[in-house]
Structures are given as C-alpha cells and as structure tokens.
Amino acid sequence: MTARLALVGDRSAAVRAHTRIPLLLEALADTVSLDAYWIPTEDVDESVARFDAIWLVPGSPYASEAGALRAVRIAREEKIPFLGTCAGLQHTLLEFARNVCGLDVHHGENEPEAGDLLIVPLTCSLVGHEGAITVLPDSLAQRILGAGRTIERYHCAYGLSDKYLRTLRAHGLRVTGVDEDGQLRIAELADHPFFLATLFQPELAENQPHPIVRMFAIAARDHATVVR
C-alpha cells in the first residue's frame, strides 16, 4: 500500500530541511512506500484531507499563515497523521490556541506589532544549535525515541510564550518534551492516532531517517491501509 503524504510548505532550495526531506523519504522506501506532494501554503484547501498524512515543514514565515493553520486543523479534526517541525510546531500551537482554546493570539514573526503574542522571539536563538530534551514517559514521543533524553538540532528563533501554556494544557495539549529550562520542545495530542510537533528539526539528523520521521511514515502507511 502506497501512502500519500502532503508536505505543506513553501518549497525553497535555500531551506536545508526542504532539500533533506526528499532524501529521507527515499531512504524509507524499503520500509514504507510513499508518494509525497509539496503543497504551497497558499494552495492549502479542504482537499488536503484526502492525504494519508500531513507534514507541516519548516520555512517561516509562510506565504500564507491561514493555509498553514488550515493544514493543522484538517489533520487534527480528521485524525490524519500529522507532523509539524520548527515553524510547523509554532503554527500547530497557534491553530490549537485559536480553534480549540478560543484565544485571539498571534505569531510574533508574522505580526510583531500584535498585542497578544502566542509565539514570541526566543530569549536565545536556536538557529544552528543542538540541545538536550527531556522526554516525558507514557507519551508518543517517548515510545518513538525509546529514551527519556535526546539531543536534537534546531534552526529557529521563535517559541511559545509561557503566558498561555496553562490554557493550552487545560484544553488537551500534551507537552511531552522540554529543554533544560523547562521550555516546550515537543507537543502532542492524546486523542489522535499520530499528532506530534517539535521545535527541533528531526529532518536534520545525520546518516539515517530520524525515528520520528520513520514512525510518521509508518503512521501514514497504517492510515492508508485503514481508509482505502
């Protein structure tokens, strides 16, 4: 069974993640058969629901914030396997805050002058950095990684404002990975077959597909098997 994967993002050769992702999917060919389609954020519509998995890839600011948020909402509501990395996590949190929590909040990179910023500049930029992450037990992330601690690579400068963390958690968001200062680095939803977002970029892992990418691909295959 070949799974259809939507890579939502504004493809550019200047974004390293965009050049890495096709190579990772090729490396998974012996495990999972995938047909990957790049979908610019400006082109996202309800037809994305026909895919077996959705990956909101890095590369912000997106050409269309609304398109990126639409992709997250469709994956969340339709129970389609979902992965969001780097800016993908930021917009996952924004979609959840607006459509689940009912908050009127904004992304600091997209609307820096807005009053209520959910996504704010990090105190210390993580562009080109590596860092340790503590992974919570009994989580999708822990089952995938098989460990309570991991070292991951970043290329980002924005993250969640602590001001809204309690509200997000109260509405069902699980924070399952934090850095050494307790800042959110992995988020997921428990009532979903595979819904995971990371501030780090697993697609930048060297040598072989990161376990998160591998398990996301398997989730896409399993979804294809069930719905067809």
C-alpha positions as YAML, in Angstrom:
chain: A
units: angstrom
residues:
- id: 1
  name: MET
  ca: [0.00, 0.00, 0.00]
- id: 2
  name: THR
  ca: [1.39, 3.36, -1.06]
- id: 3
  name: ALA
  ca: [0.61, 6.23, 1.30]
- id: 4
  name: ARG
  ca: [0.04, 9.77, 0.01]
- id: 5
  name: LEU
  ca: [1.94, 12.37, 2.01]
- id: 6
  name: ALA
  ca: [1.28, 16.12, 1.90]
- id: 7
  name: LEU
  ca: [4.39, 18.22, 2.52]
- id: 8
  name: VAL
  ca: [2.86, 21.59, 3.35]
- id: 9
  name: GLY
  ca: [5.29, 24.47, 2.98]
- id: 10
  name: ASP
  ca: [6.72, 26.93, 0.52]
- id: 11
  name: ARG
  ca: [9.46, 24.87, -1.09]
- id: 12
  name: SER
  ca: [12.83, 26.55, -1.47]
- id: 13
  name: ALA
  ca: [16.31, 25.25, -2.24]
- id: 14
  name: ALA
  ca: [17.58, 27.78, 0.33]
- id: 15
  name: VAL
  ca: [15.84, 25.89, 3.17]
- id: 16
  name: ARG
  ca: [18.02, 22.94, 4.17]
- id: 17
  name: ALA
  ca: [15.09, 20.96, 5.54]
- id: 18
  name: HIS
  ca: [13.42, 21.12, 2.11]
- id: 19
  name: THR
  ca: [16.45, 19.54, 0.46]
- id: 20
  name: ARG
  ca: [16.78, 16.90, 3.17]
- id: 21
  name: ILE
  ca: [13.20, 15.66, 3.33]
- id: 22
  name: PRO
  ca: [13.05, 14.02, -0.15]
- id: 23
  name: LEU
  ca: [16.27, 12.16, 0.64]
- id: 24
  name: LEU
  ca: [14.82, 10.87, 3.91]
- id: 25
  name: LEU
  ca: [11.67, 9.65, 2.20]
- id: 26
  name: GLU
  ca: [13.78, 7.82, -0.38]
- id: 27
  name: ALA
  ca: [15.76, 6.18, 2.41]
- id: 28
  name: LEU
  ca: [12.49, 4.86, 3.86]
- id: 29
  name: ALA
  ca: [11.45, 3.20, 0.61]
- id: 30
  name: ASP
  ca: [12.44, -0.25, 1.88]
- id: 31
  name: THR
  ca: [10.01, 0.18, 4.79]
- id: 32
  name: VAL
  ca: [7.19, 2.37, 3.50]
- id: 33
  name: SER
  ca: [6.02, 3.26, 0.01]
- id: 34
  name: LEU
  ca: [5.25, 6.99, -0.05]
- id: 35
  name: ASP
  ca: [4.00, 9.38, -2.71]
- id: 36
  name: ALA
  ca: [4.96, 12.83, -1.43]
- id: 37
  name: TYR
  ca: [3.37, 16.01, -2.79]
- id: 38
  name: TRP
  ca: [4.59, 19.51, -1.98]
- id: 39
  name: ILE
  ca: [1.70, 21.87, -1.31]
- id: 40
  name: PRO
  ca: [2.44, 25.61, -1.02]
- id: 41
  name: THR
  ca: [0.70, 27.17, 1.96]
- id: 42
  name: GLU
  ca: [-1.28, 29.44, -0.35]
- id: 43
  name: ASP
  ca: [-2.76, 26.35, -2.06]
- id: 44
  name: VAL
  ca: [-3.98, 24.50, 1.03]
- id: 45
  name: ASP
  ca: [-7.70, 23.74, 0.90]
- id: 46
  name: GLU
  ca: [-10.05, 21.02, 2.12]
- id: 47
  name: SER
  ca: [-8.65, 18.56, -0.44]
- id: 48
  name: VAL
  ca: [-5.67, 18.08, 1.89]
- id: 49
  name: ALA
  ca: [-7.99, 15.79, 3.87]
- id: 50
  name: ARG
  ca: [-7.57, 13.19, 1.11]
- id: 51
  name: PHE
  ca: [-3.93, 12.59, 2.06]
- id: 52
  name: ASP
  ca: [-2.80, 9.82, 4.39]
- id: 53
  name: ALA
  ca: [-0.52, 12.12, 6.36]
- id: 54
  name: ILE
  ca: [0.35, 15.81, 6.58]
- id: 55
  name: TRP
  ca: [3.77, 17.24, 7.41]
- id: 56
  name: LEU
  ca: [3.89, 20.98, 8.08]
- id: 57
  name: VAL
  ca: [7.52, 21.55, 7.22]
- id: 58
  name: PRO
  ca: [9.90, 24.35, 8.31]
- id: 59
  name: GLY
  ca: [10.43, 27.55, 6.36]
- id: 60
  name: SER
  ca: [8.81, 30.53, 8.02]
- id: 61
  name: PRO
  ca: [7.39, 32.99, 7.57]
- id: 62
  name: TYR
  ca: [4.97, 31.01, 5.45]
- id: 63
  name: ALA
  ca: [3.49, 32.69, 2.40]
- id: 64
  name: SER
  ca: [0.07, 32.02, 3.91]
- id: 65
  name: GLU
  ca: [-0.39, 31.73, 7.65]
- id: 66
  name: ALA
  ca: [-4.03, 30.84, 7.02]
- id: 67
  name: GLY
  ca: [-3.01, 27.96, 4.76]
- id: 68
  name: ALA
  ca: [-0.59, 26.56, 7.32]
- id: 69
  name: LEU
  ca: [-3.23, 26.74, 10.04]
- id: 70
  name: ARG
  ca: [-5.81, 25.11, 7.75]
- id: 71
  name: ALA
  ca: [-3.50, 22.13, 7.24]
- id: 72
  name: VAL
  ca: [-3.11, 21.70, 11.01]
- id: 73
  name: ARG
  ca: [-6.84, 21.97, 11.62]
- id: 74
  name: ILE
  ca: [-7.69, 19.39, 8.97]
- id: 75
  name: ALA
  ca: [-5.15, 16.92, 10.34]
- id: 76
  name: ARG
  ca: [-6.37, 17.46, 13.90]
- id: 77
  name: GLU
  ca: [-10.09, 17.23, 13.17]
- id: 78
  name: GLU
  ca: [-9.94, 14.45, 10.58]
- id: 79
  name: LYS
  ca: [-7.49, 12.32, 12.64]
- id: 80
  name: ILE
  ca: [-4.93, 12.31, 9.84]
- id: 81
  name: PRO
  ca: [-1.36, 11.52, 10.94]
- id: 82
  name: PHE
  ca: [0.40, 14.83, 11.43]
- id: 83
  name: LEU
  ca: [3.94, 16.05, 11.97]
- id: 84
  name: GLY
  ca: [4.92, 19.68, 12.45]
- id: 85
  name: THR
  ca: [8.57, 20.65, 12.75]
- id: 86
  name: CYS
  ca: [10.12, 24.00, 13.71]
- id: 87
  name: ALA
  ca: [7.68, 26.57, 12.28]
- id: 88
  name: GLY
  ca: [5.32, 23.62, 11.98]
- id: 89
  name: LEU
  ca: [5.20, 23.39, 15.78]
- id: 90
  name: GLN
  ca: [4.73, 27.14, 16.13]
- id: 91
  name: HIS
  ca: [1.73, 27.13, 13.83]
- id: 92
  name: THR
  ca: [0.37, 23.95, 15.40]
- id: 93
  name: LEU
  ca: [0.25, 25.77, 18.73]
- id: 94
  name: LEU
  ca: [-1.33, 28.80, 17.06]
- id: 95
  name: GLU
  ca: [-4.07, 26.71, 15.44]
- id: 96
  name: PHE
  ca: [-4.80, 24.93, 18.71]
- id: 97
  name: ALA
  ca: [-4.88, 28.16, 20.68]
- id: 98
  name: ARG
  ca: [-7.29, 29.82, 18.28]
- id: 99
  name: ASN
  ca: [-9.62, 26.98, 17.31]
- id: 100
  name: VAL
  ca: [-9.62, 24.82, 20.45]
- id: 101
  name: CYS
  ca: [-8.90, 27.32, 23.21]
- id: 102
  name: GLY
  ca: [-10.71, 30.25, 21.59]
- id: 103
  name: LEU
  ca: [-7.80, 32.66, 22.09]
- id: 104
  name: ASP
  ca: [-7.23, 35.73, 19.94]
- id: 105
  name: VAL
  ca: [-3.46, 35.33, 19.69]
- id: 106
  name: HIS
  ca: [-0.78, 35.86, 17.08]
- id: 107
  name: HIS
  ca: [2.65, 34.80, 15.82]
- id: 108
  name: GLY
  ca: [5.40, 37.30, 16.57]
- id: 109
  name: GLU
  ca: [7.19, 36.71, 13.28]
- id: 110
  name: ASN
  ca: [4.04, 37.25, 11.25]
- id: 111
  name: GLU
  ca: [2.52, 40.07, 13.30]
- id: 112
  name: PRO
  ca: [5.20, 41.55, 15.57]
- id: 113
  name: GLU
  ca: [3.05, 44.55, 16.50]
- id: 114
  name: ALA
  ca: [0.09, 42.47, 17.68]
- id: 115
  name: GLY
  ca: [-0.82, 42.78, 21.34]
- id: 116
  name: ASP
  ca: [-1.33, 39.13, 22.28]
- id: 117
  name: LEU
  ca: [1.59, 37.06, 21.02]
- id: 118
  name: LEU
  ca: [1.41, 33.31, 21.48]
- id: 119
  name: ILE
  ca: [4.66, 32.76, 19.57]
- id: 120
  name: VAL
  ca: [7.46, 35.08, 20.65]
- id: 121
  name: PRO
  ca: [11.18, 35.50, 19.94]
- id: 122
  name: LEU
  ca: [13.27, 33.08, 21.98]
- id: 123
  name: THR
  ca: [15.48, 34.62, 24.63]
- id: 124
  name: CYS
  ca: [18.40, 32.88, 22.93]
- id: 125
  name: SER
  ca: [18.11, 32.00, 19.25]
- id: 126
  name: LEU
  ca: [18.42, 28.30, 18.45]
- id: 127
  name: VAL
  ca: [19.48, 28.80, 14.84]
- id: 128
  name: GLY
  ca: [22.17, 26.20, 14.18]
- id: 129
  name: HIS
  ca: [22.16, 24.91, 17.76]
- id: 130
  name: GLU
  ca: [21.84, 21.49, 19.36]
- id: 131
  name: GLY
  ca: [20.24, 20.91, 22.74]
- id: 132
  name: ALA
  ca: [19.13, 18.28, 25.23]
- id: 133
  name: ILE
  ca: [15.46, 17.46, 25.61]
- id: 134
  name: THR
  ca: [13.78, 15.58, 28.44]
- id: 135
  name: VAL
  ca: [11.03, 13.35, 27.07]
- id: 136
  name: LEU
  ca: [8.07, 12.59, 29.29]
- id: 137
  name: PRO
  ca: [7.13, 8.95, 29.96]
- id: 138
  name: ASP
  ca: [3.90, 7.47, 28.62]
- id: 139
  name: SER
  ca: [3.96, 9.70, 25.55]
- id: 140
  name: LEU
  ca: [4.08, 9.16, 21.81]
- id: 141
  name: ALA
  ca: [7.46, 10.87, 21.74]
- id: 142
  name: GLN
  ca: [8.88, 8.52, 24.37]
- id: 143
  name: ARG
  ca: [7.54, 5.45, 22.58]
- id: 144
  name: ILE
  ca: [9.17, 6.60, 19.36]
- id: 145
  name: LEU
  ca: [12.50, 7.65, 20.83]
- id: 146
  name: GLY
  ca: [12.73, 4.86, 23.38]
- id: 147
  name: ALA
  ca: [14.51, 7.12, 25.85]
- id: 148
  name: GLY
  ca: [13.86, 9.85, 28.37]
- id: 149
  name: ARG
  ca: [16.50, 12.16, 26.97]
- id: 150
  name: THR
  ca: [17.61, 13.11, 23.48]
- id: 151
  name: ILE
  ca: [19.92, 15.60, 21.77]
- id: 152
  name: GLU
  ca: [18.34, 17.36, 18.81]
- id: 153
  name: ARG
  ca: [19.18, 20.00, 16.22]
- id: 154
  name: TYR
  ca: [17.39, 23.33, 15.84]
- id: 155
  name: HIS
  ca: [17.15, 26.14, 13.34]
- id: 156
  name: CYS
  ca: [14.62, 28.51, 14.89]
- id: 157
  name: ALA
  ca: [14.27, 31.78, 16.74]
- id: 158
  name: TYR
  ca: [10.65, 31.66, 17.97]
- id: 159
  name: GLY
  ca: [8.82, 29.62, 20.59]
- id: 160
  name: LEU
  ca: [5.78, 29.53, 22.86]
- id: 161
  name: SER
  ca: [5.06, 32.31, 25.35]
- id: 162
  name: ASP
  ca: [4.75, 30.78, 28.82]
- id: 163
  name: LYS
  ca: [1.79, 33.08, 29.39]
- id: 164
  name: TYR
  ca: [-0.50, 30.68, 27.51]
- id: 165
  name: LEU
  ca: [0.92, 27.29, 28.45]
- id: 166
  name: ARG
  ca: [-1.57, 26.54, 31.22]
- id: 167
  name: THR
  ca: [-4.52, 27.31, 28.94]
- id: 168
  name: LEU
  ca: [-3.22, 25.08, 26.15]
- id: 169
  name: ARG
  ca: [-2.72, 22.23, 28.59]
- id: 170
  name: ALA
  ca: [-6.16, 22.70, 30.10]
- id: 171
  name: HIS
  ca: [-7.68, 22.17, 26.65]
- id: 172
  name: GLY
  ca: [-5.81, 18.93, 25.98]
- id: 173
  name: LEU
  ca: [-2.40, 19.81, 24.57]
- id: 174
  name: ARG
  ca: [0.29, 17.50, 25.94]
- id: 175
  name: VAL
  ca: [3.74, 18.94, 26.45]
- id: 176
  name: THR
  ca: [5.90, 15.83, 26.21]
- id: 177
  name: GLY
  ca: [9.37, 17.26, 25.65]
- id: 178
  name: VAL
  ca: [11.10, 20.17, 27.37]
- id: 179
  name: ASP
  ca: [14.58, 21.67, 27.30]
- id: 180
  name: GLU
  ca: [16.85, 22.11, 30.31]
- id: 181
  name: ASP
  ca: [14.92, 25.26, 31.30]
- id: 182
  name: GLY
  ca: [11.56, 23.51, 31.06]
- id: 183
  name: GLN
  ca: [10.59, 25.20, 27.80]
- id: 184
  name: LEU
  ca: [8.26, 23.37, 25.41]
- id: 185
  name: ARG
  ca: [10.07, 21.45, 22.68]
- id: 186
  name: ILE
  ca: [7.61, 18.63, 21.85]
- id: 187
  name: ALA
  ca: [3.80, 18.75, 21.86]
- id: 188
  name: GLU
  ca: [1.22, 16.11, 21.01]
- id: 189
  name: LEU
  ca: [-2.45, 15.19, 21.31]
- id: 190
  name: ALA
  ca: [-3.50, 12.07, 23.18]
- id: 191
  name: ASP
  ca: [-6.86, 11.63, 21.39]
- id: 192
  name: HIS
  ca: [-5.29, 11.31, 17.95]
- id: 193
  name: PRO
  ca: [-3.60, 8.34, 16.22]
- id: 194
  name: PHE
  ca: [-0.43, 10.36, 15.45]
- id: 195
  name: PHE
  ca: [-0.23, 14.08, 16.12]
- id: 196
  name: LEU
  ca: [3.25, 15.30, 17.00]
- id: 197
  name: ALA
  ca: [5.01, 18.64, 16.71]
- id: 198
  name: THR
  ca: [8.61, 19.51, 17.56]
- id: 199
  name: LEU
  ca: [10.51, 22.78, 17.76]
- id: 200
  name: PHE
  ca: [13.63, 20.89, 16.73]
- id: 201
  name: GLN
  ca: [14.08, 19.55, 13.21]
- id: 202
  name: PRO
  ca: [14.32, 15.74, 13.04]
- id: 203
  name: GLU
  ca: [14.83, 16.05, 9.29]
- id: 204
  name: LEU
  ca: [18.32, 17.45, 10.01]
- id: 205
  name: ALA
  ca: [19.50, 14.29, 11.76]
- id: 206
  name: GLU
  ca: [22.56, 12.84, 10.07]
- id: 207
  name: ASN
  ca: [23.09, 9.43, 8.46]
- id: 208
  name: GLN
  ca: [19.59, 7.93, 8.55]
- id: 209
  name: PRO
  ca: [15.94, 8.96, 8.95]
- id: 210
  name: HIS
  ca: [15.20, 10.12, 12.47]
- id: 211
  name: PRO
  ca: [12.92, 7.75, 14.44]
- id: 212
  name: ILE
  ca: [10.20, 10.43, 14.44]
- id: 213
  name: VAL
  ca: [10.27, 10.64, 10.64]
- id: 214
  name: ARG
  ca: [10.29, 6.85, 10.35]
- id: 215
  name: MET
  ca: [7.31, 6.38, 12.67]
- id: 216
  name: PHE
  ca: [5.42, 9.20, 10.99]
- id: 217
  name: ALA
  ca: [5.86, 7.41, 7.66]
- id: 218
  name: ILE
  ca: [4.60, 4.16, 9.21]
- id: 219
  name: ALA
  ca: [1.58, 6.03, 10.61]
- id: 220
  name: ALA
  ca: [0.86, 7.28, 7.08]
- id: 221
  name: ARG
  ca: [1.02, 3.72, 5.76]
- id: 222
  name: ASP
  ca: [-1.29, 2.47, 8.51]
- id: 223
  name: HIS
  ca: [-3.78, 5.25, 7.78]
- id: 224
  name: ALA
  ca: [-3.77, 4.37, 4.09]
- id: 225
  name: THR
  ca: [-4.46, 0.72, 4.93]
- id: 226
  name: VAL
  ca: [-7.46, 1.62, 7.08]
- id: 227
  name: VAL
  ca: [-9.16, 4.21, 4.88]
- id: 228
  name: ARG
  ca: [-8.80, 2.53, 1.49]
...
